[in-house]
């Protein structure tokens, strides 16, 4: 009989003793572990009773075996993770060496061109002294003109293949050589955790971006993923293969027609007619290259499509090189001419900036590959029992529905309604909602049977001096500042295909917002969540009948430090069942920065007092950043809200939607003004007198009451005290001296703990964040605070503004005295806080 010997030392027993398990016992233990890796004591005893072969083994020994088994499992996962990291670092090191070689070639080329221009200057100088025709000579063609110009190709298979081979050569020269003058993408810092090396064109026709990175997937899998552009690029409406044929070398040539959404209501959408060539190189690399077919002699004649502007794709694509041990190195090149002449001048930077192309398309491709690779490896942990593919489908449907609403394509059934004399809000209707809502609401019990449809109210507006990430984060966290709960109730009710009443005839519903996380991407630049709007009837009868409402919400671009194309908040009402095929009718906001060139990372700012607290650095760019000052920020906000309706109440719903969108616009403008920095100076103030004085009072009062220093500062200036207080690791907050204390100030850690901003801080009372035990303890210690000047509060739990519990090791409360020794406020410090 085979015996497996486990040393007693590894099992935590005395040295020199051994625990011997038979092969059958090990097999039985493995089965138990696979069925229940972390059983409770009762569950473990039950499993042992069900397995007689383990009955004579002591429960303690089985418990130790389970512990060691879990340790081995953790070690295996950690070893696998380290191998993946090592492969990525090896690949990135190879990329850096290749990038260094490319830069050296570029330097050599620049030196050569410099000598060429010097020779040209000397030649011109000689020519000016002798004006005879014979004396005017040239030294040859410009280095950039040495490439032979090929005549246009025809549309035969041989002609297409010739175009494909030429496109392949040009792609490789852009991906690994010096065909384009690439410069580092501002805001992208290379390193072990970076997504890759991202560069943009310094000067070329159109806009161009390039990315190099490691993907933990096989090359063929990477090619399949990237070729399915609508599945990972939210801006891609459709991609149709018009014709395809294989080549003699095992490749494939395809003619594609692609439509791209417009990001705002201010410009038409784009479409492309391209040739795509997939081929395997001699070194084993896989190449997918693509270019526009416009201008091909006798080529496929596709006339322009209504409401689309034909864009041009210059040679672009993917070079995918396999790595030893698995995975691959991928080079992505995007080179486009988006015809910026066709858009209003105010949003033209979106179509003229290579950085915008990089964030909108190139980086998105790398992020998607990284996300899929981690999902395949099992590193992504998701809640609610959903599979990654299902959650990605929800995100895709939300974005696609919002883009459909913003663009309102005629071939989808959209048509415009007449305005009320003011052109600020566009109203469009769609009487064929089954295309968007599916068969559930298009059945005999749905909208179509009720002679109804979908109505969309949308608008775009220009915002000044407010970072998009900051604005969208505020809209997400403080829905009550702009949303109408009656409209939310109407949207939720009509999606259930029952009552179609206009808001106002519905019972009043109020309640708080609870955010339930669902999933997020690897870099947290996009996350999916469920919003629970707790219903509370205004009358006793409504309270008995009222139910909570749920919104499926997609949020992206709210990290001010991340590089992204826009900040976006899109949501749609759902029911509590949350079925995979549930109909979605998305609405929401999209804020796109319009900085000159858009080549700088978003400014790092906080709210109101934060501009005074970031002494010497708040809201300023790091050295080397380019772009406009954050105090001259411009961005375009696009709003779209969708509603269902019946024909007999269509006009009423249209009037309601128009009025609601105007209300939302006014609310957003009010919020934007509150978030915007002061316009009196192009640089943030070093600190308002009020903020500097309050910081000094807080620290001096702490020293007087407790005999300790709150901050360690070698400088006694108010500015240094303010800065150190703002960056203190513990949450520090001040409450007003009123019957109902409300917060008037918090440092950065305090704002993070409360999950709020300085603008919304004044709406939070001390009573709201403390649990019952905390309120009781504060009441009992209040006399001590007033008499002694301070009190220590034990460890406890408080509640953030988003409803999340926050634990802390202890809290300190002390009186803050002004210069006249009069109590100004009460200050609290929560030590070692963390979300539960």
N, C-alpha and C positions, 0 to 999 in steps of 0.2 A: 504494500500500500504506500502510495506517495505521501510523504510528510512535508509540510511547510513549516519551517522554524522561524519564529519571530523572537528576537532577543528581548529579554525582560526590560533591559534599559530603554529600548525604543518604546516599550509599552508603559513606562513609568513605574516599573516594579523594581524590586531590589536587584542589585547587580549580581550576576552569577546564576540567576534562575532563568528558566526559559518557559515560554508558553508554546506548546506544540499544537498545531491545527492540522487536521487531515485535509486532503484536497477537497473532499466532499464538504467539510465544514467551511473552508475558504469559499467554495462555490456558493454555499448557502448564505454566507455573510455578504458576498458580493450581490446576490439577488436582493437581500434585505436592504443593502445600501442603495441600490438602484431604485428600489421601490420607495424608499423613505430615507434620504440622506441625513436628515436631522430629526429623528424621532424623539418624542418625549419619553420619560421613564415608563409611563403606563403603556404607551404604544410599543416601546421596545419589548416589554415583558409579554405583551400580546403576540408580537411577531415571533418571539422565541417559543412560546407555547405552541404556535402553529407549525413550528419546524422542530420535530423531535430530535434531529441530529445535533441541535445546539442546546438541548435541555440540560446536559451535565456540565456546561461551561458556565462559570460564574458571571452574573450580569455585569459586574465591575470590569471583568476582562473584555466582555463584548463592547462595553462602553468605550474602553480604551482603544479597542480595535477600530471602532467607528471614528474616534478622534484622529487616530493615525491615518486612517483612510482619507479623511477630509484634508489632512495636512498634505498627503501625497497628491491629492487632486489639485490643491492650491499650488503646490510646487510645479506640477505639470503645466497648469495654465500659465504660471509666471514664466516658466521656461519657454513655452510657446510664444508668449508675448515678447520676451526678450529676443527670440529668434527673428520675429517679425520686425522689431525695432532695428535689429542689427542689419537685416536685409535692406530696410529703408535707408539707414545711414550709409551703407555701402553704395546703394544706388545714388543717393544724394551727393556723396563724395565724388562719384564718377561724373555726375552732372556738373559739379563745380569745376572739376578738372577740364571737362569739355568746354565749359563756358569761359574758363581762363584762356584756353587755346583760341577760342573764337575771338575774344577780346584782343589777343595778341595779333591775330590776323587783321582785325579791324584797325589796330594801331599802325600796322605795316601799310595797309591800304591808305590810311590818312596821311602818312608820311610821303607815300608815293604821290598822292593827289596834291599835297602841299608843294612838292617839287615841280609837279606839272604846272600848277598855277604860277609859281615863281618864273618858270620858263616862259609861260604865256605873257606875263607882265613885261619881261625883258624883250620879248618879240614885239609887243605893241610899242614899247619904248623905241626900239630901232625903227619900226615902221613909221613913227611920227617924224623921224628925222629925214626919211627918204620916202616921198609920196609916190614914187613910180610903182607901177603895177608889179614889175619884176621883183621889187624888194620886199613885197609883202608876202611872207611865208608863214606857214603854221607848222607846229611840231607834231601834228597827228590828232586823231580824234580824242575826245574826252574819255577817260577811263570808263565812265558809266555808259558810254555809247559803243563799247566794244562788242556787246552781245548782239548777234545777228537777229534781225526782225523776221519772223516767219510770216508768210502770207496766211490769210484766214483759211480755215479748213471747211470742208463741206460736211454734210450730215450723213454720209455713208459710214458703215462700220469702220472702214479703214480710216476715214477722216476723224471719227470720234476717237479711235485708238491713238491716232497721232496727237490729238489735243490732250488726251489723257496722259500720254508719256511726257509731253511737254509740261503739263501741270505738275506731274510727279517730280520732275527735275527742279522746277521752280519752288515747290514746297520744301524739298530737301535743302535747297540753298537758303531758304528763309529759316528753317528749323535749326540747322546746325552750322550755317555759314554766315556770311556778312552781306547777304542780299538786301537786308533791311538794317538800318542803324537803330539797334535796340538800346533802350536805356531802362534802368531799374524802375519798376512801378513804385511810385511814392506810397508810403504806408505799409508796404510789404517787407517784413523783416525775415530774412532767411534764417533757418535754424532747425534743430531736430524736430520741433513740433510744428514747423511751418508747413503749409500745404504744398509748397514747391517754390521754384524760381519763376517770378512773373515779371515780364518786361513789356514795354510799349514802344511804339515807333517814335523816333525823334522827329523825323520828317519823311513823309512818303505820300504817295497818292492815296487819298481816302484815310481810313483809320485802321490800325493794325495792333494786335496784341499777341504775345507768345507766352506760353507757360510750359515748364518742365517739372515733372514730379514722378513719384513712385506710386504705383497702384498694385495692391496685393491681390491681383486677379490675373488669370491667364490672358495673353494677348488677344485671342479670338473672342473671349468674353468681353474684354474692354472695347473691341471694335464693334461688337453687336450692340453694346449699351450706347455708345456714342452715336452710332448711325441712327438709332431710334430717337431722334432729336425731340419730338413732342413729349416723350416720356420724362425727360429731365430738364428741358428748357421751357419754363412757364410762358415765355414770350412767343413760342412757336405754336401757331394755330393748327397747322396741318402740314404734312409732307407726303406728297403723292409721287409714286414712281410711274413715269409716263412710258418708259421703255427700258429694257435691260437686255444685255447679251454677254455671254462669257468671252474671255480672251484666251489665246493659245497658251498663256503662261499660268493658267489657273486663276486669273483675276476676273473681275466683273466690272463692266461699264454700265452706268445707269444715268438716265436723264430724269431729273427731279423737278417738281414744281412745289415751292414752299411759300407759305404765307406766315407773316410775323405780325403779332398784335402791335398796335400803337400804345405806348404807355399812358398817354393822356388823351383828352378829348380835343386837344388843340392841333393835332396833326394827323394826316392819313396814315394807314397801315402800310407796310412794305411787303412786296413779294419778290421771289427769286426764281429764275429759270437756270438750272445749273446742270453740269455734268459731274458725276461722282465716279471715281476710279478706285477700286480696292485691289491691292496687289501684294504679293509676297516677294520680298527682296532676297538676294542671294545669301545674305548673312542671317536670314531667318526673321528679319524684322517685317512687321506688317504695316502697310501704309494705306491710309484712306485719304485721298485728296479730292478737292472739289473746286470748281470755278464756274463763273457764269458763261452762258452760251450766247449772250447778246453780241451781235455783229458777225456771227458765223454765216458764211456764204451758203445759200441753199439749205440753211439749218431749219430746225423745227420752228414754225411760225406760230407763236402764241401771242395774240394781241393783248394789249393792256387790259387789266380787269378793273371794273368800276370800283372806286373808293380805295384803290391800291396804287402805290407808286413803285415802279420797278427799280429795285436796288441792284447793285453790282457786287458780286463776290469775286475778288481777285484770288489767285491760287492760295488755297487754305487747306487745312486738314489735320491729320494725326499721323505721327510716326511712333509706332509701338514696338519697343525692343525688349525681348524676353530677358529675364535675369536668372542667374544660377540660383537654384534653391526655391524658385517660384516667384511669381509677381512679374512686373515689367516696368520699364522706364517709358514714360509717354511724353512726347513733345506735341503740344497743341499750338496751331497757328490759325488765327482768325484775321482776315484782311478784307475789309468791306469799303464800299463807297455807298453811303446811305442817302445820297442825293439831298444834302442839307438845304439846298435852295428852295425846296418845296414846303418848308415848315416856317412858322413865324420866327422872327429873329430872336425873340425872347427865349425860346427853347432850343435854338440852334446848337448851343454847346452840347446837347445830348447826342447830336448827330455828327459832330465834328471832333469829338474827344476820343482818343485811343484808350484812355483810362476808363471811360464809360463802357466801351466795348469789352474791355478786360473784365470789369466787374459784372457786366450783364450776361456775358456768354462764356468767356474763357475760364475764369475762376469757378463759375458755376459748374462747368464740366468736371473740373478736378475735384470739387467738393462732392459731387454726386458719386464719382468713382470711389472716393474715400468712404462715403457713407455705405455704399453697397458692399465694399470689401469688409467693413466692420460688421455689417449685418450677416454676411456669409460666414464669418469666423465666429459668430455668436457673442461678440463683445457688446452688442447693443442690447440693453435690458429695457423692455417695454411693459407698460401696465395695461390693465383692462383686458388682458388676454388677446390682444390684437397682434396680427402678423405685420412685419414691416411693410410688405407689399400693400396690405390693406390701408395702412396709415398713409403711405405715399399716395395711394389713389385718392384718399380724402383731400390731401393737400393739393394734388393736381386738379381735382374737381373744383375746389374753392377758387384757386387762381384762374382756372379757365372760365368759370362762371362770372367772376369779377371782370376779367378781360373782355368777355363777350358783352357784358353790360356797358363797359366803357366805350367799346368800339361800335356796337350796334349795327352789325353787318346786315345789309338788305337781304342777302341770300339765307340768313337765319330767320327771316321773317320780321325784322324790326322796321318800324316806320315812325316818323316824328308826328307829334301832336302840335297843334298850334299853341303859341305862347299866350300869356295874359298881358302882353304889351311890354314886359320886361324880359330881356334876353339873358338873364343871369343863370337860369336853370333850364336845362334841356329835358323835355319829357318825351320818351319813346315808349311804344307799346309793341307787344308781340302776341299775336293771336294764335301762335303755334307753340305752346309751351312744352309739348311733349318732348321736343328735342333736348330740352334742358332738364326737365323734371322727371323724365322717364315715364314708364307706363303706369306707375302707381296713381299719379294725379291726372293722368290722361285717360283713365279708364272711365267706365260708365258712371262712376261716383265722383269723378274728378272735375277739373276746371273746364275741360273741353265740353263735357256734357252740360255744364252750367253756362255755356256761351261766354266764357271769360278768357283771360290771358294774363300776361305779365306786363307790368308797368315799371319803367325805370326812370328815376329822376337823377340827373347827374350834372356836375359842374366842375370847372377847373378854375383855380385862382392862384395868384402870385403871393407868396409870403416873403417877408423881409426879416432878416436878422434872428432867425430861430433855427437851430439845428434840427433836421428831420427826425433823427433818432430820439431827441428829447421830446418833441411834440407827440410822436406816435406812442412813446412810452407813457406819457401823461394820459393820452386818450384811452389807452388800454387799462391803466390802473384806476382811472377816475371816470368811469362810464357815466355816472350820474351828472357829470358836469356838462354833458352835451346830449345825452340820449333822453328820449321820452318813453317812459315805461308803458304808456298806452299804445304807442306805435309798436314797441316790442311785443306786446300782448296780441295786437292785431296780426303781425307777421307770423307769430307762432300759431295762432288760431287758424288762419287761412291755409297754412301749409298742411293742416290736418283735414282739409277738404270738407269742412263743416260750415261754420258760419262765415258770412262775408259781410260783416258790418264795418262801417267806417269808424275809426277810432273816435271815441267820444260816446258812442253807443255801447261800448264795452265797459264792463265794470272796472273801476279804478284799481290799478295794481301797482303797488310799491314794494320795495324790498331791496336787500343788499345784494352785492355781487360777490360770488365765490369762484375763484379760478382753480380748476382741477387740471393739473398737468397731465398730458396724454403722451406726447413724444417730442423729441427734439433731434436736430441734426447733430453730427459729431462736434462741430465747432460752435453750436448753440446760436448760429446766425438765423435760424428759423425754427419755430416750435409750434406744435399743434396742441390745443387745449380745449377743454369744455368749460363754458361759462354757465354757472348756475345762478339764475336770477330768482331769488326767493320771493314767491308771491305772497302778498298780504292784502286781503280784501279790505275795502274801506268800510264796509258794513258787516254786520254779523252774518247775514246770509252769504255775502261774497267770501267771507273768511272761511265758511264751511265748504264752499265749492272751489276756492282758489287752489291752484297747483303751481309748483315751481316750473319755471321755463328754462330751457337749455339752449345754448348757442354753441356750435362748433366753430372755433376761432383759430385762424392762422396768423401768426405775428412774425415779422422778420425785420431785420435791419435796425433794431433798437439798441445795439451795442455801439456806443460812440467811438470805441477804439477799433472796431472791425472795419474792413473795407467792403463796401457793398454798393449796389446800384441805387437802391431806394430803401425807405422805411415804409412798411406796409402793415395794415391791420384789416383783415377780411374775416367776416363771420356770416353764419347762416343759421336760422332756427332749425332745431332737430327735436325729436321726441325722446323720451327716456329710454326707449328700446335701442336707439343708436345702431340701427341695422346698417350693414355694409352697403346696401342698395338704397338707402334712404334718400329721398329727393332733397337737393340742396339749392337754395336760392340766395347766392352770396351778395352781400353789400359790404361797404367799407371805405377805407382811406388809403391813398398812396401819396407819399411825399418824396419828390425827387429833387436833389440839390442841383442848382444851376450855376455852380461856381465856374469861373473861367477855366476851361480845360478840365474841370473836375478831377484834377490830378493830385489833390491833397486829401489826406485822411480827415474824417470829420473832427471838428474841434472838441476838445475835452472840456465840457462845461457842466456846471451844476446850476441850480436855480437861485434867482434873487440874491440872497445873502452869500451864496456860494461864489459869486463873482467878486465879492469883497473878501471872501475867506481864502481863495486861492491867491495868496499874496505873491505878486511877481510872476505868476505863471498861469493863473486861471484863464481859460479861454484862449490862450496864445498857442501858436504853433511851435513845434520843435524846430530847431535850426535845421535848415535844409529843406523844409517843406515849401512847396510852391502853391500858388493859388491866392485867392482873395482873402482878406482879413475876415475872421468869423463875424465881425461886426458889420460886414457888408454882404452877409449871406443872402442869397436869393434861392428860393425853391418854389416848385410848382406843386400845388396840392390838387389832387383829383378825388372827387367824392362821387360815389354811385350807390344808390339805394334802390332795391327792387321789391316790388309788392305784387301779389296776385289780386285779381279783381273779377267781378262779374260785369257783364256789359251794362246792366241797368244802373250800376253805381260807378261806372268808369270815370265820369267827370268828377264825381265827388272824391274818388281815390286820387285822381290826378291833382286836384286842388290841395288835398291833404299832403300828398307827396311833395309838391312844389313848396308848400309852406314849411314842411318839416325840414327839407334840405336847406332852405334859407335860414331856418332856426339853427341848424347844425353849423352852417357857414359862420353865422354870427358868433356862436359859441366858440368855434375854433379860432376865429379872429381874436376874440377876447383872451383865450388861453395863450395864443401866440404872442400877443402884446405883453402878457404877464411873464412869459418865458424869455422874451427878447432882452438882451442886455441894454444898458443905457446907451443912447445915441449921442451923448454929449462929447464923447471922446472916442477916437478910434482904438484906444487900448483900454482894457478893463481897469477900473479904479483900484488903487492899492488897498482900499478898505474904507468903507464909510465910517464917519466918526462914531455912529451908533454901534456898529459891529465891533470896532476896536475897543470901545469903552466897555461893552458887555463882556468881551473876552477877558479884559483886565479884572473886572468885578468878579467874574466866576472864579478865576485863579486866586485872587487875593482873599476872597471869602473862604475858599477851600483851605488855604494855608492858615487863616486865622482860626477857623473852627476845629480843624483836625490836626493842625500842627505838622502837616505834610505838604510836599510840593505836588501839585497836580501834573505839572509838566516840568521837564528838565530843560532849561534854556540858559545858554551862556549870554544871551542878549536880553535886555530888559525892554526893548522897544515893543510898542503895541503891535506892530506888524508881525514880529516874530512870535509873540504870544498867540496871536490870532491864528497864525499858520499852524503852530504846533497843536493848538486845541482842535483845529479842524481835522488834522490827521491823526488824532489820538485813536488808539486801537479799540478802546471801549466806547460804548454808546453814551454820549453826554447830551442831555436835553434840559431845556428850561421850560417851566410852566408859569403862566401868568398868575399874578396874585389876585385871584377872583374867587367867587363862590363856587363856580364850576371851572376848575383849572384847565386851560387849553395850552397846547404847546406853542411856544413862540420862537424857539430856536432849537436846532440839533446839529451836531457835527456830522461828518460824512458817515461814520459808523452808526450813529443814531438814525440817520435817514435810511441806511441799508437795513437796519434792524426793524424799523417800522414799515419798510417797503413803501416809502412815500417820497415826496419832494418838499422843498421849502415853501413852494407855492401852496401846496395842499396841507402843509403841517398845521396851519392855524385852524383847520377844520377837525382836528383830532383832539379829543379831550383825554385827560389822564385816566379818567374812569373807564374809557372804552378799551384801553390796552391792557389793563390789569384784570386778572381773573378774580374770582370771589375771595380766595385766600389772600391775594395781594391787596385787594381793597380793604379787607378787614385789618390786615397788619399795618397798612398805611394809616388807617384811622386811629389805631391804638398807639402808633408812634408819632402821631402828628403833634401832640403836646410836647414830646421830647424834642422834636425838630424846632419848635418855636422857642422853647426855653433854653435848650443846650446849643442849638444852632445846627445840629446834624443828627443823623441816626443811621445805623446799619440795618439793612433789611436782608433777611435770609434768602437763600436760593429759591427760585420759583419759576412760574410760567407767565408770560404775557402774550398778547395777541397782536400781530401786525395789522396794518390797515387792510391787507388782503385776506385776513382771516386765518393766517398761518400761526401755529404756536411757536413761541420763541422761549428757550430756556436760558437762564443766567445763573452763575455761581453765587452771586450776591449783588446787592444794590446799595448805593450810598446816596442819601438825600441831604442837602444842606441849603441853608438860607444864603441867598446872594444879596449882599448889601451894597448900596450905592455910596457915593462919596460922602453923603450926610449920615451914613450908618442907618439908613432906612431900608427896610426889606423891599427889594425890587422884584424878586421872583424866587421860586424854588428850583434848584438844579438837581438832577438825578444822573447817576452814572451806573450803568449796567455792565458788570464785569464778566468777561468771558462768555458773551452771549452766542447762541447758535440756534439755527432752526431745528426743530424737532422732526 
